[in-house]
């Protein structure tokens, strides 16, 4: 009897393990959504397939190129140090936290003297100084090296420097604009409500009887 009962218990355990667990009603598996997968891959700097265009976006990297300045800023960092710089940004933290950390490595400075050989130089009152972390030390680098080391595009740097000069904090507005497909073409609720009312509809012209 004991052998038969143990055999039955083992078969019952196997059947329970093999049968998939049913999803609870009303519970959403957000991590399985395509947009959520894309978002997590972007925050890690990994390659992903765009849900809007269907194109493969390559992974970010900071080890494929060097800056062209006289100081050779990017060459001051080893491969391991470049990887640490990359992981300091693309570690899965939210987009706003990434931007705040990058902004902490940019300093706003005023220009005291204007030295230019051009006849009509563009006078700027301020400039930005960029830094990269080497261990616990801040190393000043050029803008191009800053873009390469932290795998940031020039457009993103311009946005962050603009916020820095205005004293504002970054805000992730991706997916909240009104340029998405279907959002800009939607008719307002008032229009839809009025269209259903019979008094707003165009009156039909009665047909004239033939003489």
C-alpha positions as CSV (number, residue, x, y, z in Angstrom):
1,X,0.0,0.0,0.0
2,X,2.8,2.4,0.8
3,X,4.5,1.9,-2.6
4,X,1.2,2.5,-4.4
5,X,0.5,5.6,-2.4
6,X,4.0,7.0,-3.0
7,X,3.7,6.2,-6.7
8,X,0.3,8.0,-6.9
9,X,1.7,11.0,-5.1
10,X,4.7,11.3,-7.5
11,X,2.4,11.1,-10.5
12,X,0.1,13.8,-9.1
13,X,3.1,16.1,-8.5
14,X,4.3,15.5,-12.1
15,X,0.9,16.3,-13.5
16,X,0.7,19.5,-11.4
17,X,4.2,20.6,-12.7
18,X,3.4,19.9,-16.3
19,X,0.0,21.7,-16.4
20,X,0.7,25.4,-17.0
21,X,-0.6,27.8,-14.4
22,X,-3.6,29.8,-15.6
23,X,-3.3,33.6,-15.6
24,X,-5.4,35.3,-12.9
25,X,-8.2,37.3,-14.3
26,X,-7.5,41.0,-14.1
27,X,-3.7,40.6,-13.6
28,X,-1.6,42.2,-16.4
29,X,1.9,40.9,-17.3
30,X,3.4,44.3,-18.2
31,X,6.9,42.8,-18.7
32,X,5.5,40.8,-21.6
33,X,4.3,43.9,-23.6
34,X,6.4,44.8,-26.6
35,X,6.6,48.5,-25.6
36,X,7.8,47.6,-22.1
37,X,10.4,45.3,-23.5
38,X,11.6,48.0,-25.9
39,X,11.7,50.5,-23.0
40,X,13.8,48.2,-20.8
41,X,16.2,47.4,-23.7
42,X,16.7,51.2,-24.4
43,X,17.4,51.9,-20.7
44,X,20.1,49.2,-20.9
45,X,21.5,50.5,-24.2
46,X,20.7,47.2,-25.9
47,X,19.5,46.8,-29.5
48,X,15.7,46.6,-30.0
49,X,13.1,46.5,-32.6
50,X,11.1,49.8,-32.8
51,X,7.4,49.2,-32.2
52,X,6.5,52.2,-34.4
53,X,8.8,51.6,-37.4
54,X,9.6,47.9,-37.1
55,X,13.3,48.7,-37.7
56,X,16.2,47.2,-35.7
57,X,17.9,49.9,-33.6
58,X,21.5,49.0,-33.0
59,X,22.9,48.8,-29.4
60,X,24.8,51.8,-28.0
61,X,28.6,51.6,-27.7
62,X,31.4,53.9,-26.6
63,X,34.4,51.9,-27.8
64,X,34.3,52.2,-31.6
65,X,35.6,55.8,-32.1
66,X,37.8,58.5,-30.6
67,X,37.5,62.2,-30.5
68,X,39.5,64.4,-32.8
69,X,40.7,67.1,-30.4
70,X,44.3,67.9,-29.6
71,X,44.1,66.5,-26.1
72,X,42.9,63.0,-27.2
73,X,40.3,62.9,-24.4
74,X,38.9,59.5,-25.2
75,X,42.4,57.9,-25.2
76,X,42.8,58.8,-21.6
77,X,40.4,56.1,-20.6
78,X,41.0,52.4,-20.8
79,X,38.5,49.8,-22.2
80,X,37.4,48.9,-18.7
81,X,37.0,52.5,-17.7
82,X,34.9,53.2,-20.8
83,X,32.7,50.2,-19.9
84,X,32.2,51.6,-16.4
85,X,31.2,55.0,-17.9
86,X,28.7,53.2,-20.1
87,X,27.2,51.2,-17.3
88,X,26.9,54.3,-15.1
89,X,24.3,55.6,-17.5
90,X,22.7,52.5,-19.1
91,X,22.1,50.4,-16.0
92,X,18.3,50.2,-16.3
93,X,17.5,53.3,-14.3
94,X,14.6,55.5,-15.5
95,X,15.2,58.0,-18.3
96,X,14.9,61.0,-16.0
97,X,17.5,59.7,-13.6
98,X,19.9,59.1,-16.5
99,X,19.4,62.6,-17.7
100,X,19.9,64.1,-14.2
101,X,23.2,62.1,-13.8
102,X,24.5,63.3,-17.2
103,X,23.5,66.9,-16.4
104,X,25.6,66.6,-13.2
105,X,28.6,66.1,-15.4
106,X,28.0,69.4,-17.3
107,X,28.9,72.8,-15.9
108,X,27.6,76.1,-16.9
109,X,30.3,78.9,-17.2
110,X,30.3,82.5,-18.4
111,X,32.6,83.8,-21.0
112,X,34.7,86.8,-19.9
113,X,36.7,87.5,-23.1
114,X,35.8,87.0,-26.7
115,X,38.8,86.1,-28.9
116,X,37.9,85.4,-32.5
117,X,39.7,86.0,-35.9
118,X,36.4,86.4,-37.7
119,X,35.2,89.8,-38.8
120,X,31.7,89.4,-37.4
121,X,32.0,86.8,-34.6
122,X,29.0,85.4,-32.9
123,X,29.3,86.6,-29.3
124,X,28.2,84.1,-26.6
125,X,27.8,85.0,-23.0
126,X,28.2,81.4,-21.7
127,X,29.6,78.0,-22.5
128,X,29.4,74.5,-21.1
129,X,32.3,72.4,-19.7
130,X,32.0,68.6,-19.9
131,X,33.5,66.0,-17.5
132,X,33.8,62.2,-17.4
133,X,34.4,60.1,-14.3
134,X,37.7,58.3,-13.9
135,X,37.3,56.4,-10.7
136,X,36.3,59.1,-8.2
137,X,37.9,61.9,-10.2
138,X,36.2,64.2,-12.7
139,X,38.2,64.6,-15.9
140,X,37.5,67.5,-18.2
141,X,36.8,66.3,-21.7
142,X,35.7,67.9,-25.0
143,X,32.1,67.8,-26.1
144,X,32.8,65.1,-28.7
145,X,34.5,62.9,-26.2
146,X,31.6,63.4,-23.8
147,X,29.2,62.3,-26.5
148,X,31.3,59.2,-27.3
149,X,32.2,58.1,-23.8
150,X,28.6,58.2,-22.5
151,X,27.0,57.1,-25.9
152,X,24.8,60.2,-26.2
153,X,23.8,61.9,-29.4
154,X,24.5,65.6,-30.0
155,X,20.8,66.4,-30.0
156,X,20.4,64.9,-26.5
157,X,23.3,67.0,-25.2
158,X,21.8,70.2,-26.7
159,X,18.5,69.4,-24.9
160,X,20.2,68.8,-21.6
161,X,22.4,72.0,-21.9
162,X,19.3,74.0,-22.7
163,X,17.6,72.7,-19.6
164,X,20.8,73.4,-17.6
165,X,20.9,77.0,-18.7
166,X,17.2,77.5,-17.9
167,X,17.5,75.8,-14.5
168,X,15.0,73.1,-15.3
169,X,14.9,69.4,-14.6
170,X,14.5,66.9,-17.4
171,X,11.1,65.3,-18.0
172,X,10.6,62.1,-20.0
173,X,7.8,63.0,-22.5
174,X,8.2,60.0,-24.8
175,X,4.8,58.5,-25.6
176,X,3.0,61.6,-24.3
177,X,3.1,63.9,-27.3
178,X,0.2,64.4,-29.7
179,X,2.1,63.4,-32.9
180,X,1.4,59.7,-32.5
181,X,-0.6,57.9,-35.1
182,X,-4.3,58.3,-34.4
183,X,-4.0,61.0,-31.7
184,X,-3.7,64.0,-34.0
185,X,-6.5,62.8,-36.3
186,X,-9.0,62.1,-33.6
187,X,-12.1,64.3,-33.6
188,X,-12.9,66.1,-30.4
189,X,-15.6,64.7,-28.1
190,X,-17.8,67.8,-28.6
191,X,-17.8,67.2,-32.3
192,X,-18.7,63.6,-32.0
193,X,-21.4,64.4,-29.5
194,X,-22.9,67.1,-31.7
195,X,-22.8,64.9,-34.8
196,X,-25.1,62.4,-33.1
197,X,-27.7,65.1,-32.4
198,X,-30.5,65.2,-35.1
199,X,-30.8,69.0,-35.0
200,X,-27.1,69.4,-36.1
201,X,-27.4,67.2,-39.1
202,X,-28.0,68.7,-42.4
203,X,-31.6,68.8,-43.4
204,X,-32.4,66.8,-46.4
205,X,-33.9,68.7,-49.4
206,X,-37.3,67.2,-50.2
207,X,-37.6,65.7,-53.6
208,X,-39.9,67.6,-56.1
209,X,-42.6,65.6,-57.8
210,X,-42.4,65.5,-61.5
211,X,-45.2,67.4,-63.3
